[in-house]
Amino acid sequence: MSFKNKVIWITGASSGIGEALAYALAKEGAILILSSRKVAVLEQVQQSCLKDCKEVYVQALDLEQHDKIPAIVQKVVKERGHIDILVNNGGISQRSLTQDTIFEVDKRLMDINYLGTIALSKALLPTFLKQQQGYFVTVTSLTGVFGTPYRSAYAATKHALHGFFDSLRAELREDNIDVTLICPGFIKTQVSINAFVGNGEAQGSMDNRQNNGMQVDVFTKKMLRAMRKRKKEVYIGKKEVVMIYIKRYMPWLYHKIIARVRVR
Ligand SMILES: NC(=O)c1ccc[n+]([C@@H]2O[C@H](COP(=O)([O-])OP(=O)(O)OC[C@H]3O[C@@H](n4cnc5c(N)ncnc54)[C@H](OP(=O)(O)O)[C@@H]3O)[C@@H](O)[C@H]2O)c1
């Protein structure tokens, strides 16, 4: 599948995976809509993309402000006329034990990662149905498939996305609308720096595991390959990916390992 002239809306495009994906898709000649909260940063990404493609638009979007999302979707659809792909990538991680995490942090993570993502997807769904064509690509996490220490709230948000999008995929079977769940392992981005700690502040530091994680441009190549093939669910990372199969085929071993594994 070629991405040339496809209208692709990417959330979380100001940093990390979303930013790298924007550069990769610009090289493929896509028409891009870049969203996140930091418009000035998005405009820098826009300028870089415009070296490789002709049309790149910036749309401010805060996934936590659910009430504003339907109007933003209406505006974007009106301006572009047609959307081919929504890449639900924006999100925040967590670095705190459950016992040290205030409930407000559980709520904010659910608001941003889960409710914000489904508010956007549900607002765009009527357009995809009307077009009888569309593609939801949602970036979850390996922790969307198994839980790890220090991620209880975050893993819950990503598990919730799997439940929602697996159901949606089944409902849209006859509408020419696909769903891909992309599950990253440790990818070298700002994710641990931006992650909430127990009191809701940003951790502000790079984890070792993140620093030694997969390079983001290697990740985006694999992500694009999965999108081309319209895979249902893919796991992308280094050796941490093996935990998916350990949990699936040897759950007793998963329970043994996960309590001891270093996730920071
Ligand atoms: N890197 C990894 O190892 C890893 C592993 C598993 C899953 N993931 C997932 O991959 C996705 C991208 O993360 P990343 O690694 O690229 O991290 P990142 O560098 O921290 O980027 C996160 C992006 O999300 C946006 N964002 C955060 N809060 C937002 C909000 N309230 N509204 C709209 N946008 C918001 C940020 O933009 P603004 O600050 O401009 O809003 C930024 O563009 C996330 O969903 C993350 O959970 C990453």
PDBQT file of the ligand as one rigid body, heavy atoms in Angstrom, charges set to zero:
ROOT
HETATM    1  N1  LIG A 301       8.750   5.180  23.548  1.00  0.00    +0.000 N 
HETATM    2  C1  LIG A 301       8.365   4.021  24.042  1.00  0.00    +0.000 C 
HETATM    3  O1  LIG A 301       9.187   3.221  24.533  1.00  0.00    +0.000 OA
HETATM    4  C2  LIG A 301       6.922   3.643  24.030  1.00  0.00    +0.000 A 
HETATM    5  C3  LIG A 301       6.592   2.344  24.444  1.00  0.00    +0.000 A 
HETATM    6  C4  LIG A 301       5.254   1.957  24.413  1.00  0.00    +0.000 A 
HETATM    7  C5  LIG A 301       4.289   2.825  23.975  1.00  0.00    +0.000 A 
HETATM    8  N2  LIG A 301       4.626   4.093  23.590  1.00  0.00    +0.000 N 
HETATM    9  C6  LIG A 301       3.548   4.981  23.170  1.00  0.00    +0.000 C 
HETATM   10  O2  LIG A 301       3.933   5.668  22.006  1.00  0.00    +0.000 OA
HETATM   11  C7  LIG A 301       3.214   6.901  21.923  1.00  0.00    +0.000 C 
HETATM   12  C8  LIG A 301       4.194   8.015  21.584  1.00  0.00    +0.000 C 
HETATM   13  O3  LIG A 301       5.108   8.167  22.650  1.00  0.00    +0.000 OA
HETATM   14  P1  LIG A 301       6.634   8.600  22.447  1.00  0.00    +0.000 P 
HETATM   15  O4  LIG A 301       7.464   7.474  22.875  1.00  0.00    +0.000 OA
HETATM   16  O5  LIG A 301       6.836   9.201  21.118  1.00  0.00    +0.000 OA
HETATM   17  O6  LIG A 301       6.743   9.701  23.607  1.00  0.00    +0.000 OA
HETATM   18  P2  LIG A 301       6.983  11.290  23.585  1.00  0.00    +0.000 P 
HETATM   19  O7  LIG A 301       8.250  11.577  22.888  1.00  0.00    +0.000 OA
HETATM   20  O8  LIG A 301       6.834  11.702  25.008  1.00  0.00    +0.000 OA
HETATM   21  O9  LIG A 301       5.772  11.845  22.730  1.00  0.00    +0.000 OA
HETATM   22  C9  LIG A 301       4.467  11.871  23.233  1.00  0.00    +0.000 C 
HETATM   23  C10 LIG A 301       3.577  12.687  22.317  1.00  0.00    +0.000 C 
HETATM   24  O10 LIG A 301       2.242  12.698  22.860  1.00  0.00    +0.000 OA
HETATM   25  C11 LIG A 301       1.764  14.035  22.884  1.00  0.00    +0.000 C 
HETATM   26  N3  LIG A 301       0.838  14.259  23.996  1.00  0.00    +0.000 N 
HETATM   27  C12 LIG A 301       1.051  14.063  25.313  1.00  0.00    +0.000 A 
HETATM   28  N4  LIG A 301      -0.020  14.452  26.027  1.00  0.00    +0.000 NA
HETATM   29  C13 LIG A 301      -0.928  14.904  25.143  1.00  0.00    +0.000 A 
HETATM   30  C14 LIG A 301      -2.238  15.445  25.258  1.00  0.00    +0.000 A 
HETATM   31  N5  LIG A 301      -2.829  15.640  26.446  1.00  0.00    +0.000 N 
HETATM   32  N6  LIG A 301      -2.885  15.802  24.139  1.00  0.00    +0.000 NA
HETATM   33  C15 LIG A 301      -2.308  15.632  22.916  1.00  0.00    +0.000 A 
HETATM   34  N7  LIG A 301      -1.089  15.135  22.739  1.00  0.00    +0.000 NA
HETATM   35  C16 LIG A 301      -0.397  14.774  23.839  1.00  0.00    +0.000 A 
HETATM   36  C17 LIG A 301       3.021  14.897  23.044  1.00  0.00    +0.000 C 
HETATM   37  O11 LIG A 301       2.822  16.192  22.485  1.00  0.00    +0.000 OA
HETATM   38  P3  LIG A 301       2.539  17.569  23.287  1.00  0.00    +0.000 P 
HETATM   39  O12 LIG A 301       3.379  17.533  24.530  1.00  0.00    +0.000 OA
HETATM   40  O13 LIG A 301       2.942  18.607  22.279  1.00  0.00    +0.000 OA
HETATM   41  O14 LIG A 301       1.071  17.565  23.539  1.00  0.00    +0.000 OA
HETATM   42  C18 LIG A 301       4.030  14.130  22.199  1.00  0.00    +0.000 C 
HETATM   43  O15 LIG A 301       3.925  14.534  20.845  1.00  0.00    +0.000 OA
HETATM   44  C19 LIG A 301       2.506   7.060  23.278  1.00  0.00    +0.000 C 
HETATM   45  O16 LIG A 301       1.155   6.698  23.151  1.00  0.00    +0.000 OA
HETATM   46  C20 LIG A 301       3.232   6.076  24.176  1.00  0.00    +0.000 C 
HETATM   47  O17 LIG A 301       2.412   5.604  25.219  1.00  0.00    +0.000 OA
HETATM   48  C21 LIG A 301       5.912   4.502  23.617  1.00  0.00    +0.000 A 
ENDROOT
TORSDOF 0
